[in-house]
Amino acid sequence: MTGHREGLLADASCGSVELAKAAAEKAGITVEVLVVLDRADAVTTEFFHYRVPVGWRLVPVNFGDLGHSRNEGVRLATGRWIAFLDADDVFSVNWLLSAFMAAENDNRLIAWHTDMDILFGKRVLAVKNYDMDRNKFDIERLIGINMWSALCFSSRNLLLSCPYQETRHARQIGYEDWAWNQDVLDRGAIHKTVPHTCHFIRLKETGSLNLETGAARCIPWPSDYLLNILRQRENTIGSGRDRVASAGYGHHN
């Protein structure tokens, strides 16, 4: 879990972790909880100090960057699988157990996502997440929008080999999850969903990294995955032009 300036809003997030952890442990799965507090304010730091159960690890850091915070959590984790949660969001009780079972039964490189995301705040939106096994993959859609949230479930090995990149508002580079969603594809992984699971993601009116990134008119880090696709298309078009030119030359002679 990543924490910053959530204060008492983090109580619901902690409760959802406790419930999902209990459900997983009832099925014999060991769950480790790390809370990475990145430049957390006094209220948030005090809240977590008194709120978290014995056995949860509090990790204070000074990155000022959500991508680095996630990477530090991955580095310090001891399990084979990693699940992310931000300290003002909630996941369904069955998320850890269902995601673990799905991942254990599929040996491909996969970033797992919930079946649905419920975005809530002044308005409520229900988003059905995209599964690359069930839906036709549209690369143009990935260029235009971020198709998956950062609250994924994936192997620690994949996350170590493909860390989140730093947000740099001054250079108009951001959306660490959007860039990561593309980077894992470049490593041969795919994105899939776990049926009957859900994340509840808070839409903040102020103080949201997503709002700050949008206000800075950021774009994701350049993606090798997309660049390679463009190169392949350019080579295919170029080869086609060569064949046409060659055929035309023979015709005129």
C-alpha positions as CSV (number, residue, x, y, z in Angstrom):
1,M,0.0,0.0,0.0
2,T,1.3,3.5,-0.8
3,G,0.5,6.4,1.5
4,H,1.0,10.1,1.2
5,R,-1.6,12.6,2.5
6,E,-4.7,10.4,2.8
7,G,-5.2,10.9,6.6
8,L,-8.3,9.2,7.9
9,L,-9.4,8.2,4.4
10,A,-6.9,5.3,4.7
11,D,-9.0,3.6,7.3
12,A,-11.3,2.1,4.7
13,S,-8.3,1.0,2.7
14,C,-6.7,-0.7,5.7
15,G,-10.1,-2.4,6.5
16,S,-10.3,-3.8,2.9
17,V,-6.8,-5.2,3.2
18,E,-7.6,-6.9,6.5
19,L,-10.7,-8.5,5.0
20,A,-9.0,-9.6,1.8
21,K,-6.0,-10.9,3.8
22,A,-8.2,-12.9,6.1
23,A,-10.0,-14.5,3.1
24,A,-6.7,-15.4,1.5
25,E,-5.2,-16.8,4.7
26,K,-8.3,-18.9,5.4
27,A,-7.4,-20.7,2.1
28,G,-3.8,-21.2,3.3
29,I,-2.2,-18.3,1.5
30,T,0.4,-16.2,3.4
31,V,-0.1,-12.4,3.0
32,E,2.5,-9.8,3.8
33,V,1.5,-6.2,4.1
34,L,3.9,-3.3,3.5
35,V,2.8,0.4,3.7
36,V,5.2,2.7,1.9
37,L,4.8,6.2,3.2
38,D,6.3,8.6,0.8
39,R,6.7,12.1,2.3
40,A,3.5,11.4,4.3
41,D,2.1,14.3,6.2
42,A,1.9,14.2,10.0
43,V,-1.8,13.1,10.1
44,T,-1.2,10.2,7.7
45,T,1.9,9.1,9.5
46,E,0.2,9.2,12.9
47,F,-2.8,7.4,11.6
48,F,-0.8,4.5,10.2
49,H,1.3,4.3,13.3
50,Y,-1.7,3.7,15.5
51,R,-4.0,1.9,13.0
52,V,-2.0,-0.9,11.4
53,P,-2.1,-4.4,13.0
54,V,1.0,-6.0,14.4
55,G,3.0,-7.6,11.5
56,W,2.3,-4.9,9.0
57,R,5.5,-3.1,7.9
58,L,5.6,0.7,7.7
59,V,8.3,2.0,5.3
60,P,9.0,5.7,5.3
61,V,10.6,7.0,2.2
62,N,11.5,10.4,0.7
63,F,11.0,9.9,-3.1
64,G,8.1,12.3,-3.7
65,D,7.2,9.9,-6.6
66,L,4.6,7.2,-6.7
67,G,6.5,5.1,-9.2
68,H,9.5,4.9,-6.9
69,S,7.3,4.2,-4.0
70,R,5.8,1.2,-5.7
71,N,9.2,0.0,-6.8
72,E,10.5,0.2,-3.2
73,G,7.6,-1.9,-2.0
74,V,8.4,-4.5,-4.6
75,R,12.0,-4.5,-3.7
76,L,11.3,-5.0,0.0
77,A,8.5,-7.6,-0.4
78,T,9.4,-11.3,0.2
79,G,6.5,-13.0,-1.6
80,R,6.3,-14.3,-5.2
81,W,3.2,-12.1,-6.0
82,I,2.6,-8.4,-5.5
83,A,-0.7,-6.6,-5.2
84,F,-0.9,-2.8,-5.1
85,L,-3.4,-0.6,-3.3
86,D,-3.3,3.2,-2.8
87,A,-4.2,4.4,0.7
88,D,-7.5,6.0,-0.3
89,D,-8.8,3.1,-2.4
90,V,-10.5,-0.2,-1.6
91,F,-10.4,-3.7,-3.2
92,S,-13.1,-6.4,-3.0
93,V,-12.8,-9.0,-0.3
94,N,-12.0,-11.8,-2.8
95,W,-9.3,-9.9,-4.7
96,L,-6.2,-11.4,-3.2
97,L,-7.5,-14.9,-3.1
98,S,-9.0,-14.8,-6.6
99,A,-6.0,-13.1,-8.2
100,F,-3.6,-15.6,-6.5
101,M,-5.6,-18.6,-7.8
102,A,-5.7,-17.2,-11.3
103,A,-2.0,-16.4,-11.3
104,E,-1.0,-19.8,-9.9
105,N,-3.0,-21.5,-12.6
106,D,-1.5,-19.6,-15.6
107,N,2.3,-19.8,-16.2
108,R,2.4,-16.9,-18.7
109,L,3.8,-13.5,-17.8
110,I,0.6,-11.6,-16.8
111,A,-0.4,-8.4,-15.2
112,W,-3.7,-9.2,-13.5
113,H,-6.5,-6.6,-13.0
114,T,-9.9,-6.6,-11.4
115,D,-12.9,-7.4,-13.6
116,M,-14.4,-4.0,-12.7
117,D,-13.2,-0.6,-11.4
118,I,-15.7,1.6,-9.6
119,L,-14.5,5.2,-9.7
120,F,-16.2,7.2,-7.0
121,G,-16.3,10.8,-5.7
122,K,-18.6,13.6,-6.9
123,R,-19.7,11.1,-9.6
124,V,-19.6,7.3,-9.9
125,L,-18.3,5.5,-12.9
126,A,-18.2,1.7,-13.5
127,V,-15.5,0.5,-15.8
128,K,-15.2,-3.0,-17.3
129,N,-11.6,-3.8,-17.6
130,Y,-10.1,-5.1,-20.8
131,D,-8.8,-8.8,-21.0
132,M,-6.4,-9.5,-23.8
133,D,-7.5,-13.1,-24.0
134,R,-11.1,-12.3,-24.4
135,N,-11.1,-9.0,-26.3
136,K,-9.5,-8.0,-29.6
137,F,-6.4,-5.9,-28.8
138,D,-6.6,-2.4,-30.2
139,I,-3.1,-0.8,-30.2
140,E,-4.6,2.6,-31.2
141,R,-6.8,2.5,-28.1
142,L,-3.7,2.0,-25.9
143,I,-2.0,5.0,-27.5
144,G,-5.0,7.2,-26.7
145,I,-6.0,6.1,-23.2
146,N,-4.6,4.3,-20.2
147,M,-6.5,1.0,-20.3
148,W,-5.6,-0.4,-16.9
149,S,-5.1,1.1,-13.4
150,A,-1.9,0.7,-11.4
151,L,-3.7,-1.5,-8.9
152,C,-2.5,-4.7,-10.5
153,F,-1.5,-8.2,-9.2
154,S,1.6,-9.6,-10.8
155,S,4.8,-11.6,-10.1
156,R,7.6,-9.9,-8.1
157,N,10.0,-11.0,-10.8
158,L,8.1,-9.2,-13.6
159,L,7.8,-6.1,-11.4
160,L,11.6,-6.1,-10.7
161,S,12.4,-6.5,-14.3
162,C,10.0,-3.8,-15.4
163,P,10.0,-1.1,-12.7
164,Y,7.7,1.9,-12.7
165,Q,9.2,5.0,-14.2
166,E,9.5,8.4,-12.6
167,T,6.9,11.2,-13.1
168,R,8.5,14.4,-14.4
169,H,5.9,17.2,-14.6
170,A,8.5,19.8,-15.6
171,R,9.2,17.7,-18.7
172,Q,5.5,16.9,-19.2
173,I,6.2,13.2,-18.6
174,G,3.9,11.3,-16.3
175,Y,1.3,8.5,-15.9
176,E,3.7,5.9,-14.5
177,D,1.0,3.3,-14.7
178,W,0.2,4.0,-18.4
179,A,3.9,3.7,-19.3
180,W,4.2,0.5,-17.2
181,N,1.2,-1.0,-18.9
182,Q,3.0,-0.6,-22.2
183,D,6.4,-1.7,-20.9
184,V,5.2,-5.1,-19.7
185,L,3.8,-5.8,-23.1
186,D,7.2,-5.1,-24.6
187,R,8.5,-7.9,-22.2
188,G,6.1,-10.4,-23.6
189,A,3.5,-10.1,-20.9
190,I,-0.2,-9.6,-21.3
191,H,-3.0,-7.9,-19.3
192,K,-5.8,-10.1,-18.0
193,T,-8.8,-9.7,-15.6
194,V,-9.9,-11.8,-12.7
195,P,-13.7,-12.5,-12.9
196,H,-16.0,-11.2,-10.1
197,T,-13.4,-8.9,-8.6
198,C,-13.5,-5.1,-8.2
199,H,-11.4,-2.1,-7.1
200,F,-13.1,1.0,-5.7
201,I,-10.9,4.0,-6.8
202,R,-11.5,7.4,-5.2
203,L,-11.7,10.4,-7.6
204,K,-10.2,13.3,-5.7
205,E,-11.2,16.9,-6.3
206,T,-7.8,18.2,-5.2
207,G,-4.4,16.8,-4.5
208,S,-4.6,13.9,-7.0
209,L,-1.4,12.9,-8.8
210,N,-3.6,12.1,-11.8
211,L,-5.1,15.7,-11.7
212,E,-1.6,17.2,-11.4
213,T,-0.3,15.2,-14.3
214,G,-3.3,16.1,-16.4
215,A,-2.9,19.8,-15.5
216,A,0.8,19.6,-16.6
217,R,-0.4,18.2,-19.9
218,C,1.8,15.2,-19.5
219,I,2.2,12.2,-21.8
220,P,3.5,8.8,-20.8
221,W,7.2,8.0,-21.2
222,P,8.1,6.9,-24.8
223,S,7.4,3.2,-25.1
224,D,9.7,0.8,-26.9
225,Y,6.6,-1.4,-27.4
226,L,4.9,1.2,-29.4
227,L,8.1,2.3,-31.2
228,N,8.8,-1.3,-32.3
229,I,5.2,-1.7,-33.7
230,L,5.7,1.5,-35.7
231,R,9.0,0.3,-37.0
232,Q,7.5,-3.0,-38.0
233,R,4.6,-1.2,-39.8
234,E,7.1,1.1,-41.5
235,N,9.2,-1.9,-42.7
236,T,6.1,-3.7,-44.0
237,I,4.9,-0.6,-45.9
238,G,8.5,-0.1,-47.2
239,S,8.7,-3.7,-48.4
240,G,5.4,-3.3,-50.1
241,R,6.5,-0.2,-51.9
242,D,9.7,-2.0,-53.0
243,R,7.7,-4.8,-54.4
244,V,5.4,-2.4,-56.3
245,A,8.3,-0.5,-57.7
246,S,10.1,-3.7,-58.7
247,A,6.9,-5.0,-60.5
248,G,6.5,-1.6,-62.2
249,Y,10.1,-1.6,-63.4
250,G,9.7,-5.1,-64.9
251,H,6.4,-4.1,-66.6
252,H,8.0,-1.2,-68.4
253,N,10.8,-3.3,-69.8
